[in-house]
């Protein structure tokens, strides 16, 4: 779990200079894009957690690690794809919202029977 937190902090620190390079479109905290990030990351982490725990009979700790790793990898990959677009940007705010979605998905998955 500490490794995942270290990776998240490293990604956020790397994203800040990338996000501020040049004139980029405005990135509001309360935007429809953030809602999409939250919903998709919570669903992916919930599905991954439940599949690992119920179908593959992994422990809750292993299931959480798998869900966090897979979902955050998708989130980071999507931000790098956004960076390659002509008017794209790497948004650390999207990563923060993704991480909140991951937490919500895991909390929901842990409490579902």
ChimeraX commands (.cxc) that place a marker at each C-alpha (Angstrom):
marker #1 position 0.00,0.00,0.00 radius 0.5
marker #1 position 2.91,2.34,0.72 radius 0.5
marker #1 position 4.32,1.73,-2.76 radius 0.5
marker #1 position 1.03,2.77,-4.32 radius 0.5
marker #1 position 0.93,5.94,-2.24 radius 0.5
marker #1 position 4.53,6.73,-3.22 radius 0.5
marker #1 position 3.66,6.19,-6.90 radius 0.5
marker #1 position 0.63,8.47,-6.59 radius 0.5
marker #1 position 2.66,11.25,-4.97 radius 0.5
marker #1 position 5.40,10.88,-7.59 radius 0.5
marker #1 position 2.84,11.06,-10.40 radius 0.5
marker #1 position 1.21,14.13,-8.88 radius 0.5
marker #1 position 4.56,15.89,-8.45 radius 0.5
marker #1 position 5.49,15.06,-12.03 radius 0.5
marker #1 position 2.10,16.20,-13.31 radius 0.5
marker #1 position 2.26,19.69,-11.80 radius 0.5
marker #1 position 5.07,21.01,-14.07 radius 0.5
marker #1 position 3.54,19.28,-17.08 radius 0.5
marker #1 position 0.18,20.88,-16.39 radius 0.5
marker #1 position 1.62,24.39,-16.12 radius 0.5
marker #1 position 3.73,24.30,-19.30 radius 0.5
marker #1 position 2.43,26.79,-21.88 radius 0.5
marker #1 position -1.04,28.21,-22.37 radius 0.5
marker #1 position -3.50,25.39,-21.89 radius 0.5
marker #1 position -7.29,25.33,-21.59 radius 0.5
marker #1 position -8.77,26.14,-18.20 radius 0.5
marker #1 position -9.09,23.12,-15.91 radius 0.5
marker #1 position -11.82,23.64,-13.31 radius 0.5
marker #1 position -12.25,21.40,-10.29 radius 0.5
marker #1 position -16.00,21.30,-10.87 radius 0.5
marker #1 position -16.44,20.27,-14.48 radius 0.5
marker #1 position -18.29,17.50,-16.32 radius 0.5
marker #1 position -14.90,15.94,-17.13 radius 0.5
marker #1 position -14.20,15.48,-13.42 radius 0.5
marker #1 position -17.53,13.73,-12.93 radius 0.5
marker #1 position -16.65,11.35,-15.76 radius 0.5
marker #1 position -13.26,10.62,-14.19 radius 0.5
marker #1 position -14.87,9.95,-10.80 radius 0.5
marker #1 position -17.59,7.66,-12.16 radius 0.5
marker #1 position -15.32,5.64,-14.45 radius 0.5
marker #1 position -12.55,5.18,-11.88 radius 0.5
marker #1 position -15.01,4.18,-9.16 radius 0.5
marker #1 position -16.67,1.63,-11.45 radius 0.5
marker #1 position -13.38,0.15,-12.66 radius 0.5
marker #1 position -12.00,-0.14,-9.12 radius 0.5
marker #1 position -15.28,-1.61,-7.82 radius 0.5
marker #1 position -15.43,-4.20,-10.60 radius 0.5
marker #1 position -11.75,-5.12,-10.24 radius 0.5
marker #1 position -11.98,-5.41,-6.45 radius 0.5
marker #1 position -15.11,-7.57,-6.56 radius 0.5
marker #1 position -13.75,-9.78,-9.34 radius 0.5
marker #1 position -10.45,-10.33,-7.55 radius 0.5
marker #1 position -12.11,-10.99,-4.21 radius 0.5
marker #1 position -15.15,-13.04,-5.23 radius 0.5
marker #1 position -14.14,-14.77,-8.46 radius 0.5
marker #1 position -10.43,-15.33,-7.79 radius 0.5
marker #1 position -10.77,-15.63,-3.99 radius 0.5
marker #1 position -7.94,-13.18,-3.22 radius 0.5
marker #1 position -7.64,-11.58,0.18 radius 0.5
marker #1 position -9.14,-8.09,0.62 radius 0.5
marker #1 position -5.64,-6.56,0.78 radius 0.5
marker #1 position -4.54,-8.17,-2.49 radius 0.5
marker #1 position -7.84,-7.26,-4.14 radius 0.5
marker #1 position -7.44,-3.61,-3.08 radius 0.5
marker #1 position -3.89,-3.48,-4.41 radius 0.5
marker #1 position -4.95,-4.96,-7.74 radius 0.5
marker #1 position -7.89,-2.56,-8.09 radius 0.5
marker #1 position -5.80,0.50,-7.22 radius 0.5
marker #1 position -2.97,-0.49,-9.53 radius 0.5
marker #1 position -5.17,-1.27,-12.53 radius 0.5
marker #1 position -7.41,1.78,-12.18 radius 0.5
marker #1 position -4.59,4.23,-11.54 radius 0.5
marker #1 position -2.67,2.80,-14.50 radius 0.5
marker #1 position -5.66,3.50,-16.74 radius 0.5
marker #1 position -5.96,7.00,-15.29 radius 0.5
marker #1 position -2.30,7.80,-15.79 radius 0.5
marker #1 position -2.34,6.38,-19.32 radius 0.5
marker #1 position -5.36,8.50,-20.21 radius 0.5
marker #1 position -3.63,11.65,-18.97 radius 0.5
marker #1 position -0.55,10.90,-21.07 radius 0.5
marker #1 position -2.83,10.40,-24.08 radius 0.5
marker #1 position -4.41,13.78,-23.34 radius 0.5
marker #1 position -0.94,15.31,-23.26 radius 0.5
marker #1 position -0.20,14.06,-26.79 radius 0.5
marker #1 position -3.29,15.72,-28.28 radius 0.5
marker #1 position -2.77,19.02,-30.08 radius 0.5
marker #1 position -4.63,21.09,-27.47 radius 0.5
marker #1 position -4.31,18.52,-24.72 radius 0.5
marker #1 position -2.96,18.82,-21.24 radius 0.5
marker #1 position -1.85,16.59,-18.41 radius 0.5
marker #1 position -4.24,17.36,-15.56 radius 0.5
marker #1 position -3.18,16.54,-12.03 radius 0.5
marker #1 position -6.74,17.49,-11.00 radius 0.5
marker #1 position -8.05,14.59,-13.07 radius 0.5
marker #1 position -5.68,12.25,-11.23 radius 0.5
marker #1 position -6.86,13.54,-7.85 radius 0.5
marker #1 position -10.49,12.97,-8.85 radius 0.5
marker #1 position -9.57,9.52,-10.19 radius 0.5
marker #1 position -7.99,8.66,-6.85 radius 0.5
marker #1 position -11.13,9.81,-5.03 radius 0.5
marker #1 position -13.17,7.60,-7.37 radius 0.5
marker #1 position -10.89,4.67,-6.63 radius 0.5
marker #1 position -11.46,5.20,-2.90 radius 0.5
marker #1 position -15.23,5.38,-3.36 radius 0.5
marker #1 position -15.24,2.23,-5.48 radius 0.5
marker #1 position -13.18,0.33,-2.94 radius 0.5
marker #1 position -15.33,1.51,-0.05 radius 0.5
marker #1 position -18.45,0.42,-1.87 radius 0.5
marker #1 position -16.92,-2.90,-2.93 radius 0.5
marker #1 position -15.73,-3.71,0.57 radius 0.5
marker #1 position -19.20,-3.09,2.02 radius 0.5
marker #1 position -21.19,-4.98,-0.64 radius 0.5
marker #1 position -22.00,-8.58,0.10 radius 0.5
marker link #1:1,2 radius 0.2
marker link #1:2,3 radius 0.2
marker link #1:3,4 radius 0.2
marker link #1:4,5 radius 0.2
marker link #1:5,6 radius 0.2
marker link #1:6,7 radius 0.2
marker link #1:7,8 radius 0.2
marker link #1:8,9 radius 0.2
marker link #1:9,10 radius 0.2
marker link #1:10,11 radius 0.2
marker link #1:11,12 radius 0.2
marker link #1:12,13 radius 0.2
marker link #1:13,14 radius 0.2
marker link #1:14,15 radius 0.2
marker link #1:15,16 radius 0.2
marker link #1:16,17 radius 0.2
marker link #1:17,18 radius 0.2
marker link #1:18,19 radius 0.2
marker link #1:19,20 radius 0.2
marker link #1:20,21 radius 0.2
marker link #1:21,22 radius 0.2
marker link #1:22,23 radius 0.2
marker link #1:23,24 radius 0.2
marker link #1:24,25 radius 0.2
marker link #1:25,26 radius 0.2
marker link #1:26,27 radius 0.2
marker link #1:27,28 radius 0.2
marker link #1:28,29 radius 0.2
marker link #1:29,30 radius 0.2
marker link #1:30,31 radius 0.2
marker link #1:31,32 radius 0.2
marker link #1:32,33 radius 0.2
marker link #1:33,34 radius 0.2
marker link #1:34,35 radius 0.2
marker link #1:35,36 radius 0.2
marker link #1:36,37 radius 0.2
marker link #1:37,38 radius 0.2
marker link #1:38,39 radius 0.2
marker link #1:39,40 radius 0.2
marker link #1:40,41 radius 0.2
marker link #1:41,42 radius 0.2
marker link #1:42,43 radius 0.2
marker link #1:43,44 radius 0.2
marker link #1:44,45 radius 0.2
marker link #1:45,46 radius 0.2
marker link #1:46,47 radius 0.2
marker link #1:47,48 radius 0.2
marker link #1:48,49 radius 0.2
marker link #1:49,50 radius 0.2
marker link #1:50,51 radius 0.2
marker link #1:51,52 radius 0.2
marker link #1:52,53 radius 0.2
marker link #1:53,54 radius 0.2
marker link #1:54,55 radius 0.2
marker link #1:55,56 radius 0.2
marker link #1:56,57 radius 0.2
marker link #1:57,58 radius 0.2
marker link #1:58,59 radius 0.2
marker link #1:59,60 radius 0.2
marker link #1:60,61 radius 0.2
marker link #1:61,62 radius 0.2
marker link #1:62,63 radius 0.2
marker link #1:63,64 radius 0.2
marker link #1:64,65 radius 0.2
marker link #1:65,66 radius 0.2
marker link #1:66,67 radius 0.2
marker link #1:67,68 radius 0.2
marker link #1:68,69 radius 0.2
marker link #1:69,70 radius 0.2
marker link #1:70,71 radius 0.2
marker link #1:71,72 radius 0.2
marker link #1:72,73 radius 0.2
marker link #1:73,74 radius 0.2
marker link #1:74,75 radius 0.2
marker link #1:75,76 radius 0.2
marker link #1:76,77 radius 0.2
marker link #1:77,78 radius 0.2
marker link #1:78,79 radius 0.2
marker link #1:79,80 radius 0.2
marker link #1:80,81 radius 0.2
marker link #1:81,82 radius 0.2
marker link #1:82,83 radius 0.2
marker link #1:83,84 radius 0.2
marker link #1:84,85 radius 0.2
marker link #1:85,86 radius 0.2
marker link #1:86,87 radius 0.2
marker link #1:87,88 radius 0.2
marker link #1:88,89 radius 0.2
marker link #1:89,90 radius 0.2
marker link #1:90,91 radius 0.2
marker link #1:91,92 radius 0.2
marker link #1:92,93 radius 0.2
marker link #1:93,94 radius 0.2
marker link #1:94,95 radius 0.2
marker link #1:95,96 radius 0.2
marker link #1:96,97 radius 0.2
marker link #1:97,98 radius 0.2
marker link #1:98,99 radius 0.2
marker link #1:99,100 radius 0.2
marker link #1:100,101 radius 0.2
marker link #1:101,102 radius 0.2
marker link #1:102,103 radius 0.2
marker link #1:103,104 radius 0.2
marker link #1:104,105 radius 0.2
marker link #1:105,106 radius 0.2
marker link #1:106,107 radius 0.2
marker link #1:107,108 radius 0.2
marker link #1:108,109 radius 0.2
marker link #1:109,110 radius 0.2
marker link #1:110,111 radius 0.2
marker link #1:111,112 radius 0.2
marker link #1:112,113 radius 0.2
view
